[in-house]
Amino acid sequence: MARKSETKGRVWLGRAVWAGGLLPLAMLVYRGYMGRLGADPIAVAMNQLGLLALVLLLLSLACTPLRIVTKAAWPIAIRRTLGLLGFGYATLHVAMYAVVDQGLDLPSIIDDVTTRPFTIFGALTWLLLLPLAATSSKKAVQALGAVTWRRLHKLAYVCGALAIVHFTLRVKKDYSEPLLYGSVLALLLAIRVVDAIRRRRAVASSGETRQGGRT
């Protein structure tokens, strides 16, 4: 009975995360429809979509550190959803750039992606997110194997770092916001590193104890 209740709670939690994650998109569309995106609506929409992608990516990366700190299981239940939402917003961000801003002018896009550091870091972020989104299902975990899957998905931290560099290059002057996101990413990574060191020491200590018991 307790397991059934827990499963039902996680289903509702997942639905709430989807609803909460899509709400900013609905609000952005509404503002655009009502003409409330300012003098440069394309730039505002692209910036908002990119920022939402970064925030959701960081939230997905926060799930494992949150589980480590709190010992709660529910953060892992929403990690995939947050990651997919982040990838979705990143894809919309790229689509806005390529289709709306550049008008699918491929020579211009190629020149932009190969010469401007700002665009290069953005493109690299999205390209690295692609295999993570494609292998987010349980079937992908089984096909790759848990060890390989975990190694692949460590790229999420690389994506986070690249996205923050992309953001930093865009703001040009006031770096306070990208520094804030960079600090959050560094903290999340630090928690993972400290936990990995702690677990390795525990395994080593356990091995020494067993060896001592045999002598």
N, C-alpha and C positions, 0 to 999 in steps of 0.2 A: 504493500500500500504506500509506503514511504517512497519507494523507487518510482511508482507511478506518479505520485504528486510532484516529485523532483523533476521527472521528465516533462510533465505538463508545464511546470514553472519555467523550464528552459525553453520550451516552445514559445511561450508568451514573451519571454525575454528576447528571443531571437526576432520575433515579430515587432517588438517595441524598438529594437535597434534598427531594423529595416525602415520602420516608419520615421523614426527620428533622423536617420541618415538621409532619407529622401525629402524630408521637409524643407531643408535649405534650398534644394533644387526647385521645388514647387514655388517657394517664395521668390526665387530669382526669376523664374519664368513669369510669375505674376507681375513683378516689378518691371520686367522688360515689356510685357504686354501693355502695361499702364504707362509706359514711357517714363519710368522713374529711375533709370540707370545713369542719369547725368548726361553731360555733353558728349561723352565718348562711350556709348553703351557696350560696344564690342570689347573695348579694353577692360571695362568694369566687369563684364561677364566672365572674360577669360581669367582675370585676376581672382575673382571670387571662386571660380571652379578650381583653379590651381591651389588656392589656399585651403579649400575644403578637402582636396585630395591629400595635401600634406597633413592636415589635422587628423584625418581618418587613418592615414598610414601610421602616424605616431600613436594613435589610440590602439590600433591593432598590435603595434610593437609593445605597448604598455601591458598587454594582457598577461604575458608570461611573467614579467617582473612583479605584477600585482599578485599573481598566484603565489610566487615565491615569498613575497612579504606577508601576505594575509593567510596563506595556506587554503584559500577558497578555490573551488573548482569552477565556479561560474564564469570567470574571465576567459577561460579557454573555450567555453561554449560559444562565445560571441566573437572570437578572434577572426575566424574565417569570414564572417559577415562584414566586420569592419574593414578587413583587407580588400574584399571584393567591392565594397562601397568606395573605398579609396581609389581602387583601380578604375572604377566606373567614372568617378569625377575626373581622374587624370586623363582618361580617354576622351571625355567631353571637352576638357581643356585643350587637348591636342586637336580635336576635331574643330573646335571654334577657331583655333589658329590657322589650320590648314584650309578649311572650307570657307569660313566667313571672313577672316582677316586677310588671308592670302588668295582667296578665290580659286584654290586648287591650281595655282600657278607653279607647276613643278620646278621649272628652272629657278624661280625665285626662292622656293622652299629649300631646294637643295643647296643653293648658295648661302642661304640663311643658316641652315643646319651645319654646314661645313666651315663657316667663317666666323660666326658670332658665338663666343663662349657661353653667353646666356642661353641661346637656343641649343647649343651642343649639350649642355648639362641637362636641360629639360628633355631632350630626345633620348639621351642615355638612361635617364630615370624611367621613362615610359617603356623603353625597350627591355630593361631589366625587370620591370614589373610584369611584363607579358608572360614569361615562363612561370612566375609565381602564381598568377591568376589561373593559368592553364593547368597547374598541378595542385590546385587547392582542394580538390575533391578527395573523398576517402578511397576511391578507385585508384587515383594517382598515387596515394601513399602506399597502397598495396602493390602497385606496379613497380614503383621505384624502390620500395623498401624503406623502412622507417629511417635508417641511418642516412641514406642518400637524400631522402626527402628533407630531413632536418638540415643537412649541409646546404642543399639548394636554397632553402628558405631563409638561411642566414643572409642571403643577398638583400633581404628586406632592409637591413641596417645600412647597407651600401646605398640602396635606393633612397633611404631617408637622408643620408648625408648629401647625396647628389641633389636631391630636391631642395635642401636647405641652401646649397651653393647657388642653385638656379634662382632661388628666392632672393638671396643676397645680391646677386648681380642685377636683379631687377630693381631693387629699391635704391641702389646707387649711393644714397646719402645717409638716411636714418637706418642704422643696422640693428636697432634695439629689438625689433620683432624677430628677424631671423636668428639673432643671438639667443633669444628666449627659446625658440624651437630647437636650436642647436644644443642648448643646455639641457633641455628635456631629453633629447636623444642621447646625450652623453650620460645622463643619470640612468636611463634605462639600460644602456649598454654596461655601465658600471655594475649595476645590480646583477646582470647576467654573468659577468666575469667573476664577481665575488662568489656567486653561488656555484659556478663551475669549479673554482678553486677549492671551495669548502667541500664539495662532493668528492673531488679527487683525493683530498686529504682523508676524508672519511673512508674511502675505498682502500687507500694505502694503509691506514691505521687498522682496518678490518683484516687486511691481508697479513699484516705483521702479527696481529693477535692470533690468527689461525696458525701461522708458522710457529709462534711461541708455544702454542698449545701442543703441537706435535713433537717438539723437542723434549 
